[in-house]
Amino acid sequence: MAWSRLVKALVIAGPGQAKVEDVDPPAAVPGEVIVDVHRAGICGTDLEFFTGEMQYLHTGHAEYPIRIGHEWMGVVSAVGDGVAREWIGARVTGDTMLGCGVCRRCLAGRQHVCAFRTEIGIRGGRPGALAEQVAVPATALHRLPDTVDDAAGALVEPGGNAFRAVDAAALRPGDRVLITGPGTIGLLCALFAHAAGAEVHLLGVEERSLAFARSLGFAGVWTEDELPELPWDAVIEASTAPHLPAKAVELVEPGGRVVYIGLAGTPSLLDTRELALRDVTAVGVLSASPGLAGTIEAYASGALDPRTLVAATVRLEELPGVLAGSRPASAGPGPKFHVAIG
């Protein structure tokens, strides 16, 4: 019998307990492919799994030990039955949200809100991509053109969230948009909004993130105390502050749009009378799924370059330290960390 070599993967065994382990390689089951991961990112969700704060750990949708990683790109190395062999060798990224495929929501193209979905590296025990290999349904794959390099390819998933948020804001050239929270998603929203011709302002708290946002050349970067009284055609709420969802409705122009993509750790209170009496449209965004293709197209065309957000690219073996708060001395000022694997 031929034995497959073990592969390396990051495993979180419990709060604060992360290490790289040798694990069995994924199998190319029918309908799925094996991807040799080249680049993967870590985000706030991954950090919450490391700290134990992630809500899915408390609702039963996830449990330790868990293998995280849902921002990734790589090359297809094997395919299961029913998958075209043309995928082998393709540079790809993929959808995180994997619906059941048969429910009403999935059949309507809304698999990202399927009640029975699994999520790569997040929900339902599906192993993530902070590993040498990851198994992915072929239906979730997106090809990457040569003009989207590995770093940009691993930024497609967070970019898809921002793409959808900016699309939901319905910005027109010359509109003024306020984005609350200058983290990775907020900054990607700012880049997409700028590419759409909007006047972009950001609201934040920490001086390091504010300074980095200023370096990108947006029209304004503010704290709450400094925020000028300007008419905001749209507000994109991308923070984790529980008071800002309500503040966004107060700030936006009557008849404007508020987009909610940030999630606070505690419930946010919102007076719906303010929405109705000011004729404000409010939109919630979950997942990058419907925005992945548009994000790849935007990156490939050069409409925006997300790679400036990457502070450092580390080895898989260094990742436990990064999750614990270590910042490499060579790291730049950006908010995103990448892991080079392949």
NORWO-V143113 format. One line per field, one symbol per residue. phi: phi as a letter, one per 20 degrees, with the letter a starting at -180 (. if undefined). psi: psi as a letter, one per 20 degrees, with the letter a starting at -180 (. if undefined). A space follows every 50 residues. Layout:
phi: ???
psi: ???
This chain:
phi: .edfffcebfcdergmdcbececfffdefgnccddffdbbddcfffffff enegggfddnfbbffcdeocdbbacfdbcegndfffffnfebcbfeedff ncfgfffendffdffdfdcgmccnnffedeafbbebgffefcfdfffdff ffffdfffffffgfffffflfdgnfdcddeoeegffffgffffffeneed cccbcfffffffgffenffbcceffegfecfdfbcdededefefgfffff effgnecdddcecefcfdeceffffffdleedcdccnegfdffffgffff fnfbcefffefaddegfefgfffeofdggefeefedddcede
psi: pppqqqqqqppoirpjnprpqprqqqqnrpirrppophpqrqahgghhhh ijiphhhiijiqqqqqorojorqappiqqrpippiihpipprarqhoorh iirggghjjlhijphjqrppjgpjjoqajmrhqqppphiiqpqprhioag ghhijgghhhggghghghilqqpiqpppopnlaggghhgggggghijqop qqpagphghgggghiikrhqpqrhhipqnqpohqpookajpiihghhhhh hqqpiapppoiqpqirqpppoihggghjlppppqpoqigijgghgggggh ijhqoiiiiohqprqhhihhhghiipoqhiqairippqppg.
